[in-house]
Amino acid sequence: MATSSANVTLRNGSVVPAIAFGSGTKWYATKQDAKEAAEGDGPVVSREVVDSIKRALHAGIRHLDTAEMYDTEDEIGAAIHEFLAESGLERSDLYITSKIFTGATDVRGTLTHALSRLQLDYLDQYLLHTPFIEDIPDNTKTLGEIWAEIEAVHRDGLVRDIGVSNFGIPHLEVLREDATIFPLVNQIEFHPLLQQRELAEYAKEHGVTLASYAPLTPLTVSADKVDAAVLDALKEALDAIADRTGKTRAQVLLRWNLQKGRVVVSTTGNAKRLAALVDVQEFELTEDEVQTIDAAGETASFRKFWDDKKFD
Ligand SMILES: NC(=O)c1ccc[n+]([C@@H]2O[C@H](COP(=O)([O-])OP(=O)(O)OC[C@H]3O[C@@H](n4cnc5c(N)ncnc54)[C@H](OP(=O)(O)O)[C@@H]3O)[C@@H](O)[C@H]2O)c1
């Protein structure tokens, strides 16, 4: 069986499978559809979501990404349970990331609930989903206080690697004042149309690994949202590299991200594209090709998620 063999090593020595299969975005929508179709108030587990996650695991993906906000922790739990029984692999062969947000008013209680939904006794990675805690109903805690509670569940062994998501430099600076463990990971939107170079420099300086979500945005963005000349130039660059390597535009984009040292969080419900996702570990872009993509997108600043928020 092919496995997702590319890894990224965090500052604490943890080895993270570089390709993560996301269970938000399209799977969030699939889960909400299943809930609407279900009769009664009992818990709903979307078989479609479970099966898609299992397909990813059987295809060789070893890192799954979920969140309290996605409402897919039950599905991830069922998929892991069934996959381990079918494959004979162990829990330790998988790397599971989840995120907390509104539940940050009670970090330990929310994590306990998440672990029970996931049918796990620890998480590999736990992230504070956004720094925009003013959106959490009835929250009275500061960012630093929430982070201290995340550090506490880490100390107790319930979560191994701790980090944040959607943090800009000012948000990270708030944590730097009091954190015992500075975040190991910052999961951010990252693709050629949103390169955030200052944040990348800062992360490098402070030993924060960046994980990139929405890596395929240049292929999914509607043309009226970005400068047509920039998008055309980028697609032209992707096509030339796709021709040379015999890969698809999407694979070139994913590979560009991997070669920046990122963990890449993507997803698909399409079998061919799933195989292509695993396959991005098997080829390389030249340094010139990486720079050509950098240059094609560098003047753009298109944010697909959290675009009404302030990041700097
Ligand atoms: N931390 C955060 O705030 C945050 C925010 C957003 C997302 N995330 C995480 O990141 C994961 C991935 O996000 P994303 O879905 O935006 O990632 P993405 O990798 O940019 O996009 C994946 C989507 O692109 C489609 N796609 C795949 N190949 C394509 C191609 N060649 N051409 C056109 N479309 C293609 C897929 O559809 P098919 O199924 O048809 O292949 C899929 O719906 C989420 O599930 C979630 O786990 C985190």
The ligand as an SDF file (V2000), in Angstrom:
LIG
                    3D

 48 52  0  0  0  0  0  0  0  0999 V2000
   -8.1830   26.3100    9.9850 N   0  0  0  0  0  0  0  0  0  0  0  0
   -9.1150   26.8380    9.2280 C   0  0  0  0  0  0  0  0  0  0  0  0
   -9.6700   27.9050    9.5280 O   0  0  0  0  0  0  0  0  0  0  0  0
   -9.5140   26.1210    7.9620 C   0  0  0  0  0  0  0  0  0  0  0  0
  -10.2750   26.7870    6.9860 C   0  0  0  0  0  0  0  0  0  0  0  0
  -10.6120   26.0960    5.8210 C   0  0  0  0  0  0  0  0  0  0  0  0
  -10.2160   24.7850    5.6490 C   0  0  0  0  0  0  0  0  0  0  0  0
   -9.5040   24.1420    6.6370 N   0  0  0  0  0  0  0  0  0  0  0  0
   -9.1350   22.7160    6.4970 C   0  0  0  0  0  0  0  0  0  0  0  0
   -8.5260   22.5100    5.2410 O   0  0  0  0  0  0  0  0  0  0  0  0
   -9.2500   21.5030    4.5220 C   0  0  0  0  0  0  0  0  0  0  0  0
   -9.1170   21.7350    3.0630 C   0  0  0  0  0  0  0  0  0  0  0  0
   -9.6970   22.9920    2.7090 O   0  0  0  0  0  0  0  0  0  0  0  0
  -10.1730   23.2560    1.2320 P   0  0  0  0  0  0  0  0  0  0  0  0
  -11.2900   22.3170    0.9290 O   0  0  0  0  0  0  0  0  0  0  0  0
  -10.4230   24.7020    1.0790 O   0  0  0  0  0  0  0  0  0  0  0  0
   -8.8490   22.7890    0.4320 O   0  0  0  0  0  0  0  0  0  0  0  0
   -8.4110   22.7910   -1.0810 P   0  0  0  0  0  0  0  0  0  0  0  0
   -7.4210   21.6900   -1.1810 O   0  0  0  0  0  0  0  0  0  0  0  0
   -7.9760   24.1460   -1.5160 O   0  0  0  0  0  0  0  0  0  0  0  0
   -9.7090   22.4770   -1.9020 O   0  0  0  0  0  0  0  0  0  0  0  0
  -10.2720   21.2040   -1.9330 C   0  0  0  0  0  0  0  0  0  0  0  0
  -11.4670   21.2930   -2.8420 C   0  0  0  0  0  0  0  0  0  0  0  0
  -10.9900   21.5470   -4.1600 O   0  0  0  0  0  0  0  0  0  0  0  0
  -11.6130   20.6630   -5.0670 C   0  0  0  0  0  0  0  0  0  0  0  0
  -10.5990   20.2540   -6.0460 N   0  0  0  0  0  0  0  0  0  0  0  0
   -9.6660   19.3020   -5.9140 C   0  0  0  0  0  0  0  0  0  0  0  0
   -8.9060   19.2230   -7.0250 N   0  0  0  0  0  0  0  0  0  0  0  0
   -9.3920   20.1510   -7.8630 C   0  0  0  0  0  0  0  0  0  0  0  0
   -9.0520   20.5460   -9.1560 C   0  0  0  0  0  0  0  0  0  0  0  0
   -8.0480   19.9720   -9.8310 N   0  0  0  0  0  0  0  0  0  0  0  0
   -9.7390   21.5420   -9.7110 N   0  0  0  0  0  0  0  0  0  0  0  0
  -10.7570   22.1330   -9.0440 C   0  0  0  0  0  0  0  0  0  0  0  0
  -11.1460   21.7740   -7.8120 N   0  0  0  0  0  0  0  0  0  0  0  0
  -10.4640   20.8030   -7.2340 C   0  0  0  0  0  0  0  0  0  0  0  0
  -12.0540   19.4690   -4.2750 C   0  0  0  0  0  0  0  0  0  0  0  0
  -13.2540   18.9970   -4.8600 O   0  0  0  0  0  0  0  0  0  0  0  0
  -13.4580   17.4310   -5.1990 P   0  0  0  0  0  0  0  0  0  0  0  0
  -13.9520   16.8230   -3.9570 O   0  0  0  0  0  0  0  0  0  0  0  0
  -14.4740   17.4490   -6.2800 O   0  0  0  0  0  0  0  0  0  0  0  0
  -12.1340   16.8780   -5.6470 O   0  0  0  0  0  0  0  0  0  0  0  0
  -12.2750   20.0180   -2.8760 C   0  0  0  0  0  0  0  0  0  0  0  0
  -13.6270   20.3670   -2.6640 O   0  0  0  0  0  0  0  0  0  0  0  0
  -10.6550   21.5690    5.0980 C   0  0  0  0  0  0  0  0  0  0  0  0
  -11.4200   20.4100    4.8500 O   0  0  0  0  0  0  0  0  0  0  0  0
  -10.3400   21.7760    6.5510 C   0  0  0  0  0  0  0  0  0  0  0  0
   -9.9760   20.5370    7.1550 O   0  0  0  0  0  0  0  0  0  0  0  0
   -9.1250   24.8060    7.7540 C   0  0  0  0  0  0  0  0  0  0  0  0
  1  2  1  0
  2  3  2  0
  2  4  1  0
  4  5  1  0
  4 48  2  0
  5  6  2  0
  6  7  1  0
  7  8  2  0
  8  9  1  0
  8 48  1  0
  9 10  1  0
  9 46  1  0
 10 11  1  0
 11 12  1  0
 11 44  1  0
 12 13  1  0
 13 14  1  0
 14 15  2  0
 14 16  1  0
 14 17  1  0
 17 18  1  0
 18 19  2  0
 18 20  1  0
 18 21  1  0
 21 22  1  0
 22 23  1  0
 23 24  1  0
 23 42  1  0
 24 25  1  0
 25 26  1  0
 25 36  1  0
 26 27  1  0
 26 35  1  0
 27 28  2  0
 28 29  1  0
 29 30  1  0
 29 35  2  0
 30 31  1  0
 30 32  2  0
 32 33  1  0
 33 34  2  0
 34 35  1  0
 36 37  1  0
 36 42  1  0
 37 38  1  0
 38 39  2  0
 38 40  1  0
 38 41  1  0
 42 43  1  0
 44 45  1  0
 44 46  1  0
 46 47  1  0
M  CHG  2   8   1  16  -1
M  END
$$$$
